Amino acid sequence: MPPPQGEGGDPGLEPGEPGGALVSIRDSPHPAASATLRRPASPFGEGIGAPVLVAVGGLSGTGKSLLARALAADLAPAPGAVVLRSDVERKALFEKAETEKLPEHAYAAPVTARVYATVADKARRAVAAGHSAVVDAVFAKPEERKLMAQSAAALGARFFGLFLHADVSTRIARLGRRSLDASDADATIAQAQESYDLGSLQWTRIDASGTPDETLARARAALKLPASA
């Protein structure tokens, strides 16, 4: 059975009761999401050096994790952004090794909602501490994408949403070359994701059909980062 829309193999950790719908910042039970949380002022103001929250979405096999890691090194302040990957968080939630395959129920909608609430909370904590954050997940549902924007807005930080796209044959080929990876996605999941209704997608779409370096260059341009040497 294909996984429910929303993750599909890009699996995540949140303390408290499992399950439940995605929560807004206002309703979040986490202290980091409270109205009293404020990120420290950057010595660079709102420009270079101010922490930002970047979300990298896309269906399985589009290269989200490679891009997230590459972008993290480019984001101020030094030494770069904290990377939060939903696959890793989901494995931690079930107390499994990153490369251990999870059972189907680990991808149920309530679990996936818990995963997104967790990565959003961790991203807020990172930004509040003065670090940029890059969140790597599928982000197939509008409410998942909205939660990331709300997380940045709650702290007065800039938010950038990138959504990678590549044709299904490219995605399947990439998934087939994976080994020892935290994602449980395979060709069956990639094919099932083609039927996802992404809803209104307001994030910047990034062509990820080429090499990782080409995708990185497009993402850097979208974020208006200086060109790599």
C-alpha positions as CSV (number, residue, x, y, z in Angstrom):
1,M,0.0,0.0,0.0
2,P,1.4,3.4,-0.9
3,P,2.1,5.7,2.0
4,P,-0.3,8.5,2.8
5,Q,0.3,11.8,1.1
6,G,2.7,14.1,3.0
7,E,5.8,12.1,3.4
8,G,5.9,9.0,1.3
9,G,9.3,7.8,2.4
10,D,10.9,11.1,3.4
11,P,10.5,10.3,7.0
12,G,10.7,12.2,12.0
13,L,10.4,13.2,16.9
14,E,8.3,15.2,19.2
15,P,7.9,14.7,22.9
16,G,4.4,14.2,24.2
17,E,1.5,12.2,22.9
18,P,1.9,10.7,19.3
19,G,-0.3,11.7,16.5
20,G,-2.7,14.6,15.9
21,A,-3.0,17.2,13.2
22,L,-0.3,19.8,12.4
23,V,-0.4,22.6,14.9
24,S,-0.1,26.3,14.4
25,I,2.6,28.2,16.3
26,R,-0.1,29.7,18.5
27,D,-1.3,26.2,19.5
28,S,2.1,24.5,19.8
29,P,2.8,22.9,23.2
30,H,6.5,23.6,22.9
31,P,8.1,26.4,24.9
32,A,10.1,27.5,21.9
33,A,6.9,28.4,20.1
34,S,5.5,30.6,22.8
35,A,4.9,34.3,22.3
36,T,7.7,35.1,24.7
37,L,10.4,33.5,22.5
38,R,12.5,35.9,20.6
39,R,15.7,35.3,18.6
40,P,18.7,37.4,19.6
41,A,19.4,40.5,17.5
42,S,22.0,39.9,14.9
43,P,25.0,42.2,14.9
44,F,24.3,42.5,11.1
45,G,20.7,43.5,11.6
46,E,18.3,41.8,9.1
47,G,20.8,41.5,6.3
48,I,23.9,39.4,6.0
49,G,24.5,37.4,9.2
50,A,20.9,37.4,10.4
51,P,19.6,33.8,10.9
52,V,17.0,32.6,8.3
53,L,14.8,29.5,8.0
54,V,15.0,27.7,4.7
55,A,12.7,24.8,3.9
56,V,13.7,22.4,1.1
57,G,10.7,20.3,-0.2
58,G,10.1,18.0,-3.1
59,L,9.1,14.4,-3.9
60,S,11.4,11.6,-3.1
61,G,14.5,11.4,-5.3
62,T,14.6,15.1,-6.1
63,G,17.8,15.6,-4.2
64,K,16.5,17.5,-1.1
65,S,19.1,16.2,1.3
66,L,22.1,16.8,-0.9
67,L,20.9,20.4,-1.5
68,A,20.0,21.0,2.2
69,R,23.5,20.0,3.3
70,A,25.2,22.1,0.5
71,L,23.1,25.2,1.3
72,A,23.7,24.9,5.0
73,A,27.4,25.8,4.7
74,D,26.5,29.0,2.7
75,L,24.1,30.4,5.3
76,A,25.2,32.9,7.9
77,P,26.0,33.2,10.7
78,A,29.1,31.0,10.8
79,P,29.6,28.1,10.9
80,G,26.5,27.6,8.8
81,A,22.9,26.4,9.3
82,V,21.5,23.6,11.3
83,V,20.1,20.9,9.0
84,L,16.9,19.1,10.1
85,R,15.9,16.0,8.1
86,S,12.5,14.5,8.5
87,D,13.8,11.0,7.6
88,V,16.2,11.1,10.5
89,E,13.7,12.5,13.0
90,R,11.2,9.7,12.1
91,K,13.8,7.0,12.7
92,A,14.7,8.6,16.1
93,L,11.0,8.7,17.0
94,F,10.8,5.0,16.6
95,E,14.2,4.5,18.2
96,K,15.6,2.9,15.1
97,A,18.9,3.2,13.3
98,E,18.9,5.7,10.5
99,T,19.3,3.0,7.9
100,E,16.7,0.6,9.4
101,K,13.5,0.4,7.5
102,L,10.3,1.4,9.3
103,P,7.0,-0.5,9.2
104,E,4.1,0.9,7.2
105,H,2.3,2.4,10.3
106,A,5.3,4.7,10.9
107,Y,4.1,6.6,7.9
108,A,0.5,7.1,9.0
109,A,-0.8,10.6,8.8
110,P,-0.8,11.3,12.6
111,V,2.8,10.2,12.8
112,T,3.8,12.4,9.9
113,A,2.0,15.3,11.5
114,R,4.1,14.7,14.6
115,V,7.3,14.6,12.5
116,Y,6.5,18.0,11.0
117,A,5.6,19.5,14.3
118,T,9.0,18.3,15.6
119,V,11.2,19.7,12.8
120,A,9.3,23.0,13.0
121,D,10.0,23.2,16.8
122,K,13.6,22.4,16.3
123,A,14.0,24.9,13.6
124,R,12.4,27.6,15.8
125,R,14.8,26.7,18.6
126,A,17.8,26.9,16.3
127,V,16.8,30.3,14.9
128,A,15.9,31.6,18.4
129,A,19.5,30.7,19.4
130,G,20.9,32.7,16.6
131,H,21.5,30.0,14.0
132,S,20.0,29.6,10.5
133,A,18.1,26.3,9.9
134,V,17.4,24.2,6.8
135,V,14.5,21.8,7.0
136,D,14.5,18.9,4.6
137,A,11.2,17.1,4.0
138,V,8.7,16.3,1.3
139,F,6.3,19.2,2.2
140,A,3.5,17.8,0.0
141,K,0.7,19.4,1.9
142,P,-0.1,23.1,2.1
143,E,-0.5,23.0,5.9
144,E,3.0,21.5,6.2
145,R,4.5,24.3,4.2
146,K,2.5,26.9,6.1
147,L,3.8,25.7,9.4
148,M,7.4,26.4,8.3
149,A,6.5,30.0,7.3
150,Q,4.7,30.5,10.6
151,S,7.7,29.2,12.4
152,A,9.9,31.9,10.9
153,A,7.3,34.6,11.3
154,A,6.9,33.9,15.0
155,L,10.6,34.8,15.4
156,G,10.7,37.7,12.9
157,A,13.1,35.7,10.8
158,R,13.2,35.6,7.0
159,F,11.8,32.5,5.4
160,F,12.6,30.8,2.1
161,G,10.7,27.9,0.7
162,L,12.2,25.9,-2.1
163,F,10.4,23.0,-3.8
164,L,12.5,20.7,-6.0
165,H,11.0,19.0,-9.1
166,A,12.2,16.2,-11.4
167,D,10.5,13.7,-13.6
168,V,9.5,10.4,-12.1
169,S,12.0,8.4,-14.2
170,T,14.9,10.5,-12.8
171,R,13.6,10.2,-9.3
172,I,13.3,6.4,-9.5
173,A,16.8,6.1,-11.0
174,R,18.2,8.1,-8.1
175,L,16.4,6.1,-5.5
176,G,17.7,2.9,-7.0
177,R,21.3,4.1,-6.5
178,R,20.8,4.9,-2.8
179,S,22.4,2.8,-0.1
180,L,22.6,3.2,3.7
181,D,20.3,6.1,3.6
182,A,17.8,7.3,6.2
183,S,15.0,7.5,3.6
184,D,12.7,4.5,3.1
185,A,11.5,5.7,-0.3
186,D,11.7,3.3,-3.2
187,A,10.4,3.2,-6.8
188,T,6.9,2.2,-5.7
189,I,6.7,5.2,-3.4
190,A,8.1,7.5,-6.0
191,Q,5.5,6.4,-8.5
192,A,2.7,6.8,-6.0
193,Q,3.8,10.3,-5.3
194,E,3.0,11.3,-8.8
195,S,-0.7,11.3,-7.9
196,Y,-0.2,13.7,-5.0
197,D,-2.3,16.9,-5.0
198,L,0.2,19.5,-3.8
199,G,-2.4,22.2,-3.6
200,S,-1.4,25.9,-4.0
201,L,2.4,25.9,-4.2
202,Q,3.8,29.3,-3.4
203,W,7.3,28.3,-2.8
204,T,10.1,28.8,-5.4
205,R,10.2,25.8,-7.7
206,I,13.7,24.6,-8.4
207,D,14.5,22.4,-11.4
208,A,16.3,19.4,-9.9
209,S,16.6,17.3,-13.0
210,G,20.3,17.9,-13.6
211,T,23.4,17.4,-11.4
212,P,23.5,18.3,-7.7
213,D,25.8,21.2,-8.6
214,E,23.2,22.5,-11.1
215,T,20.5,22.3,-8.5
216,L,22.6,24.0,-6.0
217,A,23.4,26.9,-8.4
218,R,19.6,27.4,-9.0
219,A,18.9,27.3,-5.3
220,R,21.6,29.8,-4.5
221,A,20.3,32.1,-7.2
222,A,16.8,31.8,-5.7
223,L,18.1,32.7,-2.3
224,K,20.3,35.5,-3.9
225,L,23.4,34.0,-2.4
226,P,26.8,35.0,-4.0
227,A,27.9,32.7,-6.8
228,S,30.3,30.0,-5.8
229,A,33.9,30.5,-6.7
